[in-house]
Amino acid sequence: MDYGYQRIIEKSFDVVDADIRKALQDQGFGVLTEIVVDETLKKKLNEDFRRYKILGACHPPTAFKALSTELEIGLLLPCNVTLWENEDGTVTLSAIDAVKMLSVTGRDDLDELAGQVNDWLKAAVDAV
């Protein structure tokens, strides 16, 4: 599936986790939420799963602009960044495609904003 921008990285999961948080911060994002999927699945279902995290990243000035334009846009926030451990020890790092995500609104006036968010997210992923 093509939901966003993705790279496979030859670093440990913990290093990728730390590096993407720093790279997001360098691009003006903060991580508002964190879901440790593997721990949650173990706790709730007693199922083992590969290391997998979902980070909810927010760029406050852009979130403010988007929310000021369309209150319901909050249903599409924050921008998710995922990382999971592959069987070969590499890590897949992905960031949501904000243009595709916001296309469901049908509002062309959000395209430029979403494009800028994509540029920042891509720069963060590429910095890892």
N, C-alpha and C positions, 0 to 999 in steps of 0.2 A: 504494500500500500504506500501511497505517497501523500502523507499528511503534513510533511514538513521537510526540514533540512537535516541530513543525517551523515554521520561519519563513524567509521570503525577506528578505534584508537588502541594502539599497542602500549597501554599503560595499565596499572592496576586499577581496580574499581575505586578504591579509596583515593588514589591520586586524581583520577578523572573527576570524582565528586568534588574534591577540594579545588581543582583547577577550574571547573565550570562555574562554581560559585564565585570565584575571584574574577573570572572573565565576565560574568554577568554584571557584577558590581562595577567593573571598569566601564561597562556600556551603560551604566545608570540604572540597572535593575536591582531590585532586592528580592530575596526569596521569601515569600509570604507563607507558603505552605510546603510541607514535605510529607510524602506518603512513602513509607518503606514497605513496598508491596509484599516482598517475601516474608517479612516479619508479620504483617497483617494476615496473610493467608495462613501462616503457621498457627497464629493465635486463634483466628476465627474458624478455620476449617481443618486444622491439623494437617495441612498439606505442605509439602516441601516445594519450593520454587527457586529458580535462579535469583541471584541478587538483582534487585530491580527497584529503582526509585523514580518517583515523579516529583519534580520540583515545580512549584507554582511561582513563576517569576512575574514581577510587576515593575513597570517603568512609570513611576508616579505622575510625572507631567503628562505623559501620553494617556494614561488611564483617566486622568482628570478631563482631558480634552474629549476622549471618547465618551465618557459618562455624561459630560455636558451636552454632547450632541444627541445621545440616545441612551436613556436610562436603562433600558433593557439589555444594553451591551454588557452589563454586569454578569449576565448568564454565560458570557463567553470569556470572562476574565478569571484568573490570570492566565498568562501565556505559559503553557506547560513545556517543560524540558524533561526528557526521560533519559535514563541511563540504565543499561542492563549488561550483565556479565555474560559473555559468550563461552561456549564449551572450550574454545581454544585459549581462553584467558584474556582475550581482547575485550574491549568494552564498546558497545554501540551507544552513541550519544546522539540524541535527536532534539530538535526544537520545532515547535508547531509552526506551520505556515499561516501567519496572521492574515494574509490576503485571502486565502481559501477559507479560513475560519470566519472572517467578517463578511465574506461574500453572501452568507445566508441572510444578512440583514437587507440586502438589496439596495443599500445606500452607497452610491458612488462617492459621496463626499467623505467617506472613511477610507477610500483606497490609498490615498497618499500617506495617511497616518499608518495604515497597515504595512505599506511598503517600507516605511522608515523602521518600523518595529522589526520586520524581516531582516533588514540590513544589520541592525544591532544584534539580533539573535544569531545570525550567520557569523558575524564577526566574533561573537563570544564562543561559538562552537569551534570556529577555525583557530581560535587562540589556544585551545586545549591541546 
